[in-house]
């Protein structure tokens, strides 16, 4: 447990936001809300086994590797979330049922069954708030410097969910603003051998997503949420392949959008 009951994270635990600073003039800001699988010590394992915590319920497998490599290819600013979404989901509005999940797919999360309002607020204050503060800080720097911004949110999805196989290699997700998403969808569908979902296997709305709604739509920046199937990016080779592909297509999409 923490020595201070008002704090969730101990002084030697990692910051919620991991930052990789790119070229100051790069228009791309890459976020990865489900990059990490770490749980704060104070939460233990939430009653889960190590094997369960290694599955997709705790994090977006492979997404961090893709985001890091994509950032390097685009010289982009990258912000990755350190802690498992089972502590609190940084891509959900606070207070919705999926913010602190009681179940994920078929697995019950014992440590999330009776989270009080105070405990939920502590998780939000310790993990959610500082992560999003860091994104806001970077957006503020860009606006002050009058730099263009293109927001790219990287996620991954499990090949099977509730026993149903998912045919898509990747998905392009969006809500009301489709400017960048439409271009990326068309470009990805031109790639040989790929099945690309249009708002599949998930779709974006104001309750299911936070980042692209808050930082893309509400602030008017071009944005897209990209989902990649996890079996394609478990290996370093797969992460490199997808990062290189997305870097090439995002450059092309950005040029098309500007034109």
GUPASE-641526 format. One line per field, with one value per residue: residue number from 0; x, y, z of N, C-alpha, C in turn. Coordinates in nm, 2 decimals, decimal comma, always signed. Layout:
N
num: [NUM	...];
neast: [X	...];
nnorth: [Y	...];
nup: [Z	...];
caeast: [X	...];
canorth: [Y	...];
caup: [Z	...];
ceast: [X	...];
cnorth: [Y	...];
cup: [Z	...];
end
This chain:
259
num: [0	1	2	3	4	5	6	7	8	9	10	11	12	13	14	15	16	17	18	19	20	21	22	23	24	25	26	27	28	29	30	31	32	33	34	35	36	37	38	39	40	41	42	43	44	45	46	47	48	49	50	51	52	53	54	55	56	57	58	59	60	61	62	63	64	65	66	67	68	69	70	71	72	73	74	75	76	77	78	79	80	81	82	83	84	85	86	87	88	89	90	91	92	93	94	95	96	97	98	99	100	101	102	103	104	105	106	107	108	109	110	111	112	113	114	115	116	117	118	119	120	121	122	123	124	125	126	127	128	129	130	131	132	133	134	135	136	137	138	139	140	141	142	143	144	145	146	147	148	149	150	151	152	153	154	155	156	157	158	159	160	161	162	163	164	165	166	167	168	169	170	171	172	173	174	175	176	177	178	179	180	181	182	183	184	185	186	187	188	189	190	191	192	193	194	195	196	197	198	199	200	201	202	203	204	205	206	207	208	209	210	211	212	213	214	215	216	217	218	219	220	221	222	223	224	225	226	227	228	229	230	231	232	233	234	235	236	237	238	239	240	241	242	243	244	245	246	247	248	249	250	251	252	253	254	255	256	257	258];
neast: [+0,08	+0,03	+0,22	+0,09	-0,25	-0,39	-0,28	-0,23	-0,01	+0,32	+0,63	+0,84	+0,73	+0,63	+0,57	+0,25	+0,24	+0,44	+0,69	+0,80	+0,99	+0,97	+1,07	+1,05	+0,89	+0,73	+0,42	+0,27	+0,11	+0,13	-0,07	-0,10	-0,31	-0,35	-0,10	+0,05	+0,08	+0,11	+0,02	-0,06	+0,12	-0,04	-0,28	-0,24	-0,28	-0,54	-0,68	-0,63	-0,47	-0,12	-0,11	-0,36	-0,33	-0,15	-0,29	-0,51	-0,69	-0,58	-0,42	-0,32	-0,19	+0,12	+0,07	+0,22	+0,48	+0,44	+0,35	+0,58	+0,77	+0,64	+0,64	+0,91	+0,96	+0,81	+0,92	+0,77	+0,59	+0,54	+0,31	+0,27	+0,06	+0,12	+0,00	-0,21	-0,52	-0,70	-0,68	-0,77	-0,94	-0,79	-0,90	-1,16	-1,45	-1,46	-1,65	-1,82	-1,95	-1,75	-1,52	-1,38	-1,35	-1,56	-1,58	-1,40	-1,43	-1,48	-1,39	-1,40	-1,32	-1,19	-1,09	-1,22	-1,48	-1,61	-1,56	-1,53	-1,67	-1,48	-1,25	-1,25	-1,22	-0,96	-0,80	-0,85	-0,74	-0,48	-0,38	-0,54	-0,58	-0,31	-0,20	-0,36	-0,32	-0,06	-0,09	-0,26	-0,08	+0,12	-0,04	-0,11	+0,15	+0,19	-0,02	+0,05	+0,29	+0,19	+0,18	+0,10	-0,12	-0,17	-0,35	-0,29	-0,42	-0,31	-0,41	-0,48	-0,64	-0,79	-0,76	-0,97	-1,29	-1,51	-1,54	-1,57	-1,42	-1,22	-1,21	-1,07	-0,76	-0,68	-0,84	-1,01	-1,10	-1,35	-1,55	-1,77	-1,61	-1,46	-1,25	-0,96	-0,98	-1,13	-0,96	-0,74	-0,86	-0,93	-0,66	-0,54	-0,70	-0,62	-0,38	-0,22	-0,38	-0,49	-0,76	-0,96	-1,13	-1,41	-1,48	-1,47	-1,31	-1,44	-1,64	-1,63	-1,76	-1,91	-1,92	-1,77	-1,51	-1,24	-1,00	-0,97	-1,21	-1,20	-0,96	-0,93	-1,19	-1,32	-1,13	-1,07	-0,86	-0,72	-0,76	-0,73	-0,82	-0,65	-0,67	-0,50	-0,47	-0,39	-0,23	-0,08	+0,11	+0,25	+0,52	+0,85	+0,91	+0,66	+0,57	+0,74	+0,68	+0,42	+0,44	+0,60	+0,44	+0,22	+0,34	+0,42	+0,16	+0,03	+0,18	+0,12	-0,16	-0,17	-0,07	-0,26	-0,48	-0,41	-0,40];
nnorth: [-0,12	+0,23	+0,48	+0,72	+0,76	+0,92	+0,91	+0,71	+0,61	+0,52	+0,69	+0,59	+0,47	+0,44	+0,73	+0,82	+0,90	+0,83	+0,98	+1,05	+1,26	+1,41	+1,56	+1,91	+2,04	+1,86	+1,76	+1,56	+1,40	+1,14	+0,91	+0,66	+0,50	+0,26	+0,14	+0,03	-0,24	-0,24	-0,25	-0,03	-0,07	-0,06	-0,16	-0,43	-0,73	-0,71	-0,93	-1,10	-1,36	-1,39	-1,49	-1,40	-1,13	-1,09	-1,10	-0,96	-0,82	-0,66	-0,47	-0,32	-0,53	-0,51	-0,25	-0,04	-0,09	-0,04	+0,22	+0,36	+0,30	+0,41	+0,68	+0,73	+0,70	+0,91	+1,13	+1,21	+1,34	+1,14	+1,00	+0,78	+0,56	+0,44	+0,26	-0,02	-0,06	-0,18	-0,07	+0,20	+0,31	+0,50	+0,59	+0,63	+0,83	+0,97	+0,80	+0,66	+0,32	+0,15	+0,27	+0,19	-0,12	-0,40	-0,65	-0,81	-0,91	-1,25	-1,25	-1,20	-0,92	-0,92	-0,72	-0,50	-0,50	-0,37	-0,09	+0,21	+0,55	+0,73	+0,58	+0,54	+0,80	+0,85	+0,68	+0,81	+1,06	+0,99	+0,85	+0,88	+1,17	+1,29	+1,18	+1,27	+1,54	+1,57	+1,53	+1,75	+1,96	+1,93	+1,98	+2,25	+2,37	+2,34	+2,49	+2,74	+2,79	+2,79	+2,57	+2,31	+2,04	+1,69	+1,43	+1,11	+0,81	+0,51	+0,18	-0,17	-0,48	-0,79	-1,10	-1,28	-1,25	-1,31	-1,56	-1,53	-1,50	-1,24	-1,08	-0,86	-0,70	-0,46	-0,16	+0,15	+0,41	+0,65	+0,94	+1,19	+1,36	+1,30	+1,36	+1,29	+1,02	+0,91	+0,93	+0,78	+0,53	+0,47	+0,46	+0,25	+0,04	+0,01	-0,12	-0,43	-0,74	-0,68	-0,66	-0,42	-0,26	-0,04	+0,17	-0,06	-0,32	-0,18	+0,11	+0,47	+0,67	+0,93	+0,82	+0,58	+0,64	+0,86	+1,02	+1,09	+1,22	+1,42	+1,56	+1,56	+1,60	+1,80	+2,00	+2,05	+1,94	+1,75	+1,40	+1,05	+0,73	+0,43	+0,09	-0,22	-0,56	-0,79	-1,02	-0,97	-0,79	-0,87	-0,96	-0,81	-0,77	-0,76	-0,52	-0,33	-0,36	-0,27	-0,01	+0,12	+0,10	+0,25	+0,50	+0,58	+0,60	+0,78	+1,01	+1,05	+1,08	+1,31	+1,50	+1,49	+1,59	+1,84	+1,95];
nup: [+0,00	-0,05	+0,13	+0,18	+0,20	+0,03	-0,22	-0,50	-0,65	-0,57	-0,48	-0,63	-0,84	-1,19	-1,40	-1,53	-1,80	-2,07	-2,26	-2,58	-2,74	-3,05	-3,36	-3,32	-3,51	-3,64	-3,76	-3,65	-3,38	-3,18	-2,99	-2,74	-2,58	-2,44	-2,39	-2,19	-1,94	-1,68	-1,33	-1,06	-0,75	-0,53	-0,61	-0,64	-0,81	-0,89	-0,84	-1,05	-1,25	-1,35	-1,61	-1,71	-1,69	-1,89	-2,12	-2,38	-2,23	-2,05	-2,18	-2,49	-2,70	-2,86	-2,95	-2,84	-2,94	-3,21	-3,21	-3,11	-3,30	-3,53	-3,45	-3,46	-3,73	-3,84	-3,71	-3,49	-3,21	-2,93	-2,70	-2,45	-2,25	-1,94	-1,75	-1,69	-1,86	-1,69	-1,44	-1,47	-1,75	-1,99	-2,23	-2,20	-2,11	-1,79	-1,53	-1,69	-1,75	-1,85	-1,78	-1,54	-1,56	-1,48	-1,59	-1,86	-2,18	-2,12	-1,87	-1,53	-1,33	-1,03	-0,85	-0,93	-0,87	-0,65	-0,64	-0,48	-0,50	-0,41	-0,44	-0,71	-0,80	-0,70	-0,86	-1,10	-1,06	-1,02	-1,24	-1,49	-1,51	-1,50	-1,73	-1,94	-1,90	-1,99	-2,26	-2,32	-2,26	-2,46	-2,68	-2,62	-2,64	-2,92	-3,03	-2,93	-3,06	-3,31	-3,47	-3,71	-3,63	-3,64	-3,52	-3,42	-3,30	-3,17	-3,15	-3,07	-3,15	-3,04	-3,21	-3,19	-3,04	-2,78	-2,88	-3,16	-3,47	-3,60	-3,91	-4,00	-4,08	-4,00	-3,86	-3,93	-3,74	-3,64	-3,55	-3,58	-3,74	-4,03	-4,19	-4,21	-4,16	-4,37	-4,59	-4,50	-4,48	-4,75	-4,86	-4,71	-4,79	-5,05	-5,02	-5,09	-5,02	-4,78	-4,54	-4,44	-4,18	-4,17	-3,93	-3,77	-3,58	-3,39	-3,32	-3,30	-3,04	-2,83	-2,58	-2,58	-2,65	-2,58	-2,64	-2,93	-2,96	-2,77	-2,82	-3,10	-3,25	-3,08	-3,07	-3,32	-3,47	-3,74	-3,74	-3,65	-3,55	-3,52	-3,55	-3,50	-3,58	-3,33	-3,36	-3,57	-3,50	-3,28	-3,29	-3,33	-3,60	-3,72	-3,60	-3,70	-3,98	-3,99	-3,88	-4,07	-4,29	-4,21	-4,16	-4,42	-4,54	-4,38	-4,43	-4,70	-4,68	-4,52	-4,69	-4,90	-4,75	-4,69	-4,94];
caeast: [+0,00	+0,11	+0,23	-0,01	-0,37	-0,45	-0,21	-0,23	+0,13	+0,44	+0,73	+0,93	+0,65	+0,65	+0,47	+0,15	+0,27	+0,58	+0,70	+0,91	+0,98	+1,02	+1,11	+0,95	+0,81	+0,65	+0,28	+0,21	+0,11	+0,08	-0,10	-0,12	-0,38	-0,34	+0,03	+0,11	+0,01	+0,15	-0,08	+0,00	+0,14	-0,15	-0,39	-0,20	-0,31	-0,68	-0,73	-0,61	-0,34	-0,03	-0,15	-0,47	-0,28	-0,07	-0,38	-0,56	-0,78	-0,50	-0,34	-0,33	-0,07	+0,18	+0,04	+0,33	+0,59	+0,40	+0,35	+0,72	+0,84	+0,58	+0,69	+1,05	+0,96	+0,75	+0,98	+0,66	+0,58	+0,46	+0,27	+0,22	+0,01	+0,20	-0,07	-0,31	-0,66	-0,79	-0,68	-0,87	-0,92	-0,76	-0,97	-1,31	-1,48	-1,47	-1,78	-1,90	-1,93	-1,63	-1,40	-1,32	-1,42	-1,58	-1,55	-1,35	-1,47	-1,55	-1,31	-1,44	-1,20	-1,23	-1,06	-1,30	-1,62	-1,67	-1,48	-1,61	-1,65	-1,35	-1,14	-1,25	-1,16	-0,82	-0,75	-0,86	-0,65	-0,34	-0,34	-0,61	-0,55	-0,17	-0,18	-0,43	-0,26	+0,06	-0,14	-0,30	+0,04	+0,18	-0,13	-0,09	+0,27	+0,17	-0,10	+0,12	+0,39	+0,12	+0,22	-0,01	-0,13	-0,25	-0,36	-0,30	-0,43	-0,28	-0,47	-0,48	-0,75	-0,76	-0,81	-1,10	-1,36	-1,63	-1,54	-1,59	-1,30	-1,23	-1,14	-0,99	-0,62	-0,68	-0,96	-1,00	-1,21	-1,38	-1,68	-1,83	-1,51	-1,41	-1,16	-0,84	-1,02	-1,17	-0,84	-0,66	-0,94	-0,90	-0,52	-0,52	-0,78	-0,54	-0,27	-0,25	-0,40	-0,54	-0,90	-0,96	-1,26	-1,46	-1,53	-1,47	-1,41	-1,51	-1,67	-1,61	-1,87	-1,87	-1,90	-1,68	-1,38	-1,21	-0,89	-1,00	-1,33	-1,16	-0,84	-0,95	-1,31	-1,35	-1,03	-1,07	-0,75	-0,74	-0,73	-0,78	-0,79	-0,61	-0,67	-0,43	-0,50	-0,27	-0,14	+0,01	+0,21	+0,32	+0,66	+0,91	+0,91	+0,53	+0,56	+0,82	+0,61	+0,30	+0,48	+0,65	+0,32	+0,13	+0,41	+0,41	+0,03	+0,00	+0,24	+0,04	-0,29	-0,16	-0,05	-0,39	-0,57	-0,36	-0,43];
canorth: [+0,00	+0,36	+0,54	+0,83	+0,71	+1,01	+0,89	+0,57	+0,57	+0,55	+0,78	+0,52	+0,41	+0,52	+0,83	+0,76	+0,93	+0,82	+1,08	+1,04	+1,39	+1,41	+1,69	+2,01	+2,09	+1,75	+1,78	+1,44	+1,37	+1,00	+0,87	+0,51	+0,50	+0,13	+0,09	-0,05	-0,34	-0,23	-0,21	+0,03	-0,17	-0,05	-0,24	-0,57	-0,79	-0,70	-1,06	-1,18	-1,43	-1,34	-1,52	-1,31	-0,99	-1,08	-1,10	-0,83	-0,75	-0,56	-0,38	-0,34	-0,60	-0,47	-0,12	+0,04	-0,10	+0,02	+0,37	+0,40	+0,30	+0,51	+0,80	+0,75	+0,72	+1,04	+1,22	+1,27	+1,35	+1,02	+0,99	+0,64	+0,55	+0,34	+0,17	-0,11	+0,00	-0,24	+0,03	+0,29	+0,32	+0,64	+0,62	+0,64	+0,94	+0,93	+0,78	+0,56	+0,19	+0,09	+0,34	+0,09	-0,24	-0,51	-0,77	-0,79	-1,03	-1,34	-1,26	-1,11	-0,85	-0,92	-0,60	-0,38	-0,52	-0,28	+0,03	+0,32	+0,67	+0,78	+0,50	+0,57	+0,94	+0,84	+0,62	+0,91	+1,17	+0,95	+0,80	+0,95	+1,31	+1,33	+1,13	+1,37	+1,67	+1,58	+1,55	+1,89	+2,04	+1,93	+2,05	+2,39	+2,41	+2,35	+2,60	+2,87	+2,80	+2,79	+2,45	+2,22	+1,91	+1,57	+1,34	+0,96	+0,73	+0,38	+0,08	-0,30	-0,56	-0,93	-1,17	-1,34	-1,18	-1,38	-1,68	-1,49	-1,46	-1,10	-1,09	-0,74	-0,68	-0,33	-0,08	+0,29	+0,45	+0,79	+0,97	+1,28	+1,42	+1,19	+1,41	+1,21	+0,88	+0,87	+0,92	+0,66	+0,41	+0,45	+0,43	+0,12	-0,06	-0,01	-0,21	-0,56	-0,84	-0,64	-0,64	-0,30	-0,23	+0,09	+0,17	-0,20	-0,39	-0,09	+0,24	+0,58	+0,77	+1,02	+0,74	+0,47	+0,69	+0,99	+1,09	+1,15	+1,30	+1,54	+1,63	+1,58	+1,67	+1,93	+2,11	+2,08	+1,89	+1,63	+1,29	+0,92	+0,62	+0,31	-0,04	-0,32	-0,69	-0,81	-1,13	-0,91	-0,69	-0,93	-0,96	-0,69	-0,76	-0,71	-0,38	-0,26	-0,36	-0,18	+0,13	+0,17	+0,12	+0,37	+0,62	+0,61	+0,63	+0,90	+1,12	+1,07	+1,13	+1,45	+1,58	+1,50	+1,67	+1,98	+1,99];
caup: [+0,00	-0,04	+0,27	+0,18	+0,14	-0,07	-0,34	-0,55	-0,69	-0,48	-0,54	-0,72	-0,95	-1,32	-1,44	-1,62	-1,94	-2,12	-2,37	-2,67	-2,81	-3,19	-3,42	-3,28	-3,62	-3,69	-3,74	-3,60	-3,24	-3,17	-2,86	-2,73	-2,45	-2,38	-2,42	-2,08	-1,87	-1,54	-1,23	-0,94	-0,65	-0,43	-0,66	-0,65	-0,94	-0,91	-0,83	-1,17	-1,26	-1,44	-1,75	-1,75	-1,71	-2,01	-2,24	-2,43	-2,14	-1,97	-2,26	-2,64	-2,73	-2,98	-2,99	-2,80	-3,03	-3,34	-3,18	-3,09	-3,44	-3,61	-3,41	-3,51	-3,88	-3,87	-3,62	-3,42	-3,06	-2,89	-2,56	-2,42	-2,12	-1,87	-1,67	-1,75	-1,86	-1,59	-1,33	-1,53	-1,90	-2,03	-2,35	-2,17	-2,02	-1,64	-1,49	-1,77	-1,69	-1,90	-1,73	-1,46	-1,61	-1,39	-1,67	-1,99	-2,25	-2,03	-1,75	-1,42	-1,27	-0,89	-0,78	-0,98	-0,84	-0,55	-0,64	-0,43	-0,57	-0,37	-0,50	-0,86	-0,81	-0,67	-0,98	-1,20	-1,02	-1,02	-1,37	-1,60	-1,52	-1,55	-1,87	-2,03	-1,88	-2,07	-2,40	-2,33	-2,25	-2,59	-2,77	-2,59	-2,70	-3,06	-3,06	-2,90	-3,17	-3,44	-3,55	-3,74	-3,56	-3,68	-3,41	-3,46	-3,19	-3,20	-3,07	-3,13	-3,11	-3,03	-3,33	-3,16	-2,93	-2,75	-2,97	-3,30	-3,54	-3,67	-4,04	-4,04	-4,04	-3,92	-3,87	-3,93	-3,66	-3,64	-3,50	-3,67	-3,83	-4,11	-4,29	-4,22	-4,16	-4,51	-4,67	-4,46	-4,52	-4,89	-4,88	-4,65	-4,87	-5,17	-4,99	-5,13	-4,93	-4,65	-4,51	-4,35	-4,13	-4,16	-3,79	-3,73	-3,51	-3,30	-3,37	-3,20	-3,00	-2,72	-2,45	-2,60	-2,67	-2,51	-2,70	-3,06	-2,94	-2,69	-2,88	-3,24	-3,28	-3,01	-3,09	-3,47	-3,54	-3,82	-3,65	-3,69	-3,46	-3,60	-3,47	-3,58	-3,52	-3,24	-3,41	-3,68	-3,44	-3,16	-3,31	-3,37	-3,74	-3,75	-3,56	-3,80	-4,10	-3,98	-3,86	-4,19	-4,38	-4,16	-4,18	-4,56	-4,58	-4,31	-4,50	-4,82	-4,63	-4,47	-4,81	-4,96	-4,67	-4,71	-5,08];
ceast: [+0,09	+0,11	+0,12	-0,14	-0,44	-0,38	-0,21	-0,09	+0,23	+0,54	+0,82	+0,86	+0,65	+0,54	+0,37	+0,17	+0,41	+0,59	+0,82	+0,90	+1,04	+1,07	+1,01	+0,85	+0,72	+0,51	+0,21	+0,23	+0,05	+0,05	-0,12	-0,18	-0,37	-0,21	+0,08	+0,02	+0,04	+0,03	+0,00	+0,01	+0,02	-0,27	-0,36	-0,22	-0,46	-0,75	-0,72	-0,48	-0,25	-0,06	-0,27	-0,42	-0,19	-0,16	-0,42	-0,65	-0,71	-0,44	-0,37	-0,20	-0,01	+0,17	+0,16	+0,44	+0,56	+0,41	+0,49	+0,79	+0,77	+0,62	+0,83	+1,05	+0,90	+0,82	+0,87	+0,68	+0,49	+0,43	+0,21	+0,17	+0,07	+0,12	-0,18	-0,45	-0,75	-0,78	-0,78	-0,84	-0,91	-0,83	-1,12	-1,33	-1,50	-1,62	-1,86	-1,86	-1,80	-1,50	-1,32	-1,39	-1,44	-1,56	-1,48	-1,36	-1,54	-1,48	-1,36	-1,31	-1,24	-1,21	-1,13	-1,45	-1,69	-1,59	-1,57	-1,59	-1,52	-1,24	-1,13	-1,18	-1,01	-0,75	-0,74	-0,76	-0,50	-0,29	-0,41	-0,57	-0,41	-0,14	-0,24	-0,37	-0,14	+0,02	-0,18	-0,18	+0,11	+0,09	-0,12	+0,04	+0,26	+0,09	-0,03	+0,23	+0,32	+0,16	+0,10	-0,01	-0,22	-0,24	-0,38	-0,31	-0,41	-0,34	-0,45	-0,60	-0,72	-0,82	-0,94	-1,16	-1,49	-1,65	-1,56	-1,46	-1,32	-1,15	-1,05	-0,85	-0,60	-0,81	-0,93	-1,12	-1,22	-1,52	-1,75	-1,74	-1,44	-1,30	-1,04	-0,88	-1,06	-1,05	-0,76	-0,73	-0,92	-0,76	-0,49	-0,59	-0,71	-0,42	-0,31	-0,27	-0,46	-0,70	-0,91	-1,11	-1,29	-1,54	-1,56	-1,33	-1,48	-1,55	-1,65	-1,74	-1,83	-1,86	-1,80	-1,53	-1,36	-1,11	-0,92	-1,12	-1,28	-1,06	-0,85	-1,07	-1,33	-1,25	-1,01	-0,95	-0,78	-0,69	-0,78	-0,74	-0,77	-0,60	-0,60	-0,45	-0,37	-0,18	-0,05	+0,12	+0,27	+0,47	+0,72	+0,90	+0,77	+0,51	+0,63	+0,74	+0,49	+0,34	+0,53	+0,53	+0,24	+0,21	+0,40	+0,27	-0,02	+0,06	+0,16	-0,10	-0,28	-0,14	-0,18	-0,49	-0,53	-0,40	-0,58];
cnorth: [+0,13	+0,41	+0,65	+0,78	+0,80	+0,99	+0,74	+0,52	+0,61	+0,63	+0,71	+0,45	+0,50	+0,62	+0,77	+0,79	+0,91	+0,90	+1,05	+1,17	+1,37	+1,54	+1,80	+2,05	+1,98	+1,78	+1,67	+1,43	+1,23	+0,97	+0,72	+0,50	+0,37	+0,06	+0,00	-0,15	-0,34	-0,19	-0,14	-0,08	-0,18	-0,14	-0,39	-0,62	-0,78	-0,83	-1,15	-1,25	-1,36	-1,36	-1,43	-1,17	-0,98	-1,08	-0,96	-0,76	-0,64	-0,45	-0,41	-0,40	-0,55	-0,32	-0,02	+0,03	-0,04	+0,17	+0,43	+0,41	+0,39	+0,65	+0,83	+0,77	+0,86	+1,16	+1,29	+1,27	+1,23	+1,03	+0,86	+0,63	+0,42	+0,23	+0,10	-0,04	-0,07	-0,15	+0,14	+0,31	+0,47	+0,68	+0,61	+0,76	+0,89	+0,91	+0,68	+0,42	+0,12	+0,16	+0,26	-0,04	-0,35	-0,64	-0,72	-0,92	-1,13	-1,34	-1,15	-1,05	-0,83	-0,78	-0,48	-0,40	-0,42	-0,16	+0,15	+0,45	+0,74	+0,71	+0,52	+0,71	+0,93	+0,78	+0,73	+1,02	+1,12	+0,90	+0,87	+1,09	+1,35	+1,29	+1,24	+1,51	+1,68	+1,59	+1,70	+1,99	+2,04	+2,00	+2,21	+2,44	+2,43	+2,47	+2,73	+2,89	+2,80	+2,68	+2,37	+2,10	+1,81	+1,47	+1,20	+0,88	+0,58	+0,28	-0,06	-0,38	-0,71	-1,00	-1,24	-1,27	-1,26	-1,50	-1,65	-1,44	-1,32	-1,10	-0,97	-0,75	-0,55	-0,26	+0,07	+0,34	+0,60	+0,81	+1,06	+1,33	+1,31	+1,23	+1,32	+1,06	+0,83	+0,85	+0,80	+0,53	+0,37	+0,40	+0,29	+0,01	-0,08	-0,10	-0,35	-0,66	-0,80	-0,62	-0,53	-0,27	-0,08	+0,10	+0,03	-0,24	-0,31	+0,04	+0,34	+0,65	+0,84	+0,94	+0,63	+0,52	+0,83	+1,08	+1,16	+1,24	+1,44	+1,63	+1,65	+1,66	+1,80	+2,04	+2,13	+2,02	+1,77	+1,51	+1,16	+0,82	+0,49	+0,19	-0,14	-0,46	-0,74	-0,92	-1,08	-0,82	-0,74	-0,93	-0,83	-0,66	-0,71	-0,56	-0,29	-0,24	-0,26	-0,03	+0,19	+0,19	+0,24	+0,50	+0,67	+0,66	+0,76	+1,03	+1,15	+1,13	+1,28	+1,55	+1,60	+1,59	+1,81	+2,04	+2,02];
cup: [+0,00	+0,10	+0,28	+0,12	+0,04	-0,21	-0,38	-0,58	-0,59	-0,56	-0,65	-0,84	-1,07	-1,33	-1,53	-1,77	-1,97	-2,25	-2,45	-2,76	-2,95	-3,23	-3,38	-3,39	-3,68	-3,66	-3,66	-3,45	-3,23	-3,02	-2,86	-2,59	-2,37	-2,40	-2,31	-2,01	-1,72	-1,45	-1,12	-0,83	-0,55	-0,48	-0,67	-0,79	-0,97	-0,90	-0,95	-1,17	-1,36	-1,59	-1,80	-1,78	-1,84	-2,14	-2,28	-2,34	-2,07	-2,05	-2,41	-2,68	-2,86	-3,01	-2,96	-2,90	-3,16	-3,32	-3,17	-3,23	-3,54	-3,58	-3,46	-3,66	-3,91	-3,79	-3,53	-3,27	-3,02	-2,74	-2,54	-2,28	-2,06	-1,81	-1,74	-1,75	-1,76	-1,46	-1,36	-1,68	-1,94	-2,16	-2,33	-2,09	-1,88	-1,61	-1,57	-1,72	-1,73	-1,85	-1,63	-1,47	-1,50	-1,46	-1,80	-2,07	-2,15	-1,90	-1,65	-1,36	-1,12	-0,82	-0,82	-0,94	-0,75	-0,53	-0,59	-0,52	-0,54	-0,43	-0,65	-0,88	-0,79	-0,80	-1,09	-1,18	-1,04	-1,16	-1,49	-1,62	-1,56	-1,69	-1,97	-2,02	-1,97	-2,22	-2,42	-2,33	-2,39	-2,69	-2,75	-2,65	-2,85	-3,10	-3,04	-3,01	-3,31	-3,53	-3,59	-3,66	-3,62	-3,57	-3,46	-3,33	-3,23	-3,10	-3,14	-3,07	-3,12	-3,16	-3,31	-3,04	-2,91	-2,84	-3,11	-3,36	-3,61	-3,79	-4,07	-4,00	-3,96	-3,94	-3,86	-3,86	-3,66	-3,58	-3,61	-3,78	-3,90	-4,20	-4,31	-4,23	-4,30	-4,60	-4,63	-4,49	-4,66	-4,92	-4,83	-4,74	-5,01	-5,14	-5,02	-5,01	-4,79	-4,65	-4,41	-4,31	-4,13	-4,03	-3,75	-3,69	-3,40	-3,37	-3,26	-3,17	-2,88	-2,59	-2,46	-2,62	-2,61	-2,60	-2,83	-3,05	-2,88	-2,77	-3,03	-3,27	-3,21	-3,03	-3,24	-3,54	-3,63	-3,73	-3,70	-3,58	-3,54	-3,51	-3,56	-3,50	-3,45	-3,29	-3,51	-3,62	-3,31	-3,17	-3,35	-3,52	-3,78	-3,71	-3,66	-3,93	-4,10	-3,95	-3,99	-4,29	-4,33	-4,18	-4,32	-4,59	-4,50	-4,38	-4,63	-4,78	-4,59	-4,59	-4,89	-4,88	-4,68	-4,84	-5,10];
end
